[in-house]
Amino acid sequence: MSFPALLDSTCSIRREALGIADGQGGYLASTWNVLYPRLRCRFETLWKDEEIQAYDKKVVYPRYYLYLVYRSGIKEGDRVYLDGRQFEIKLIENWSEQKRYLQIEMTEIERK
């Protein structure tokens, strides 16, 4: 079975667009613009969270994986919208740097 045949869901990826600067270092409003609409993907849930204390910093490993065909321009901090749920991208792995497939690790932000 080929990799694209395993992609059984559809999601969209969005990036934050900052609004007008408020003059105090912030922004009055921001929106989430669609970067990639209707991407075929595969969503998997990890069984548990893992936390590791290292070098005075607590690292929390994400709970969800998303697999998809390679798309350029996706970066950490972008959001994935899938079945009414929102996830923040924490890590992107380009398998063997071949620009064929992506494995994205994410954490859930909001469930509607």
C-alpha positions in Angstrom: 0.0 0.0 0.0 1.4 3.4 -0.9 1.8 6.3 1.6 -0.9 8.5 0.0 -3.4 5.6 0.3 -3.0 5.8 4.1 -4.1 9.4 4.3 -7.7 8.9 5.4 -8.6 12.4 6.8 -8.7 16.0 5.7 -7.3 19.0 7.6 -6.3 22.6 7.0 -3.2 24.4 8.1 -3.3 28.1 9.1 -0.8 30.8 10.0 -1.3 33.8 12.2 -1.5 37.2 10.4 -0.8 40.0 12.8 -3.1 43.0 12.7 -2.3 46.7 13.3 0.4 47.5 15.9 -1.0 49.0 19.1 2.1 51.1 19.8 2.9 49.2 23.0 4.6 46.2 21.5 1.4 44.2 20.8 -1.2 44.0 18.1 -4.9 45.1 18.1 -6.1 42.0 16.3 -4.8 38.9 14.6 -6.4 36.4 12.3 -5.5 32.9 11.2 -5.2 32.8 7.5 -5.5 29.5 5.6 -2.1 28.3 4.3 -3.2 25.0 3.0 -6.9 24.1 2.7 -8.2 20.5 2.5 -5.0 18.6 2.9 -5.2 14.8 2.9 -3.6 13.6 6.1 -3.5 10.8 8.7 -4.1 11.7 12.3 -2.8 9.5 15.2 -3.1 9.9 19.0 -0.3 9.0 21.3 -1.4 7.0 24.4 0.0 9.4 27.0 2.0 12.6 27.6 5.6 12.3 28.5 7.4 15.0 30.5 11.2 15.1 30.9 13.1 17.5 33.2 16.4 18.3 31.6 18.8 21.3 32.1 16.4 23.2 34.3 13.7 23.0 31.6 10.6 20.8 31.5 9.9 19.4 28.1 6.4 18.1 27.4 6.2 15.8 24.4 3.1 16.3 22.2 0.2 14.0 22.2 -0.7 13.9 18.5 1.0 13.1 15.2 -0.1 14.2 11.7 1.3 12.6 8.6 1.0 14.2 5.1 2.7 14.6 1.8 5.4 17.2 1.8 4.4 20.8 1.6 6.9 23.7 1.9 6.3 26.6 4.2 4.8 24.8 7.2 6.5 25.8 10.4 6.3 25.4 14.1 3.6 27.6 15.6 1.2 27.2 12.7 -2.2 25.6 13.5 -3.9 22.5 12.2 -7.7 22.4 12.0 -9.1 18.9 12.0 -12.8 17.9 12.6 -13.5 21.0 14.7 -10.3 20.7 16.7 -7.3 23.0 16.8 -3.7 21.9 17.2 -0.5 23.9 17.5 2.5 22.5 15.5 5.4 21.8 17.8 7.8 19.8 15.6 8.1 19.0 11.9 10.1 16.1 10.6 10.9 15.8 6.9 11.7 12.1 6.7 15.3 11.6 5.5 15.2 15.2 4.2 13.7 13.9 1.0 10.9 16.4 0.8 8.4 13.6 0.2 6.5 13.1 3.5 6.1 15.1 6.7 5.5 13.9 10.3 4.1 16.7 12.4 4.0 16.6 16.2 1.3 18.8 17.8 -0.6 19.6 20.9 -4.3 20.3 21.2 -5.4 23.9 21.7 -9.1 23.9 21.5 -12.0 21.4 20.9 -15.3 22.8 19.6 
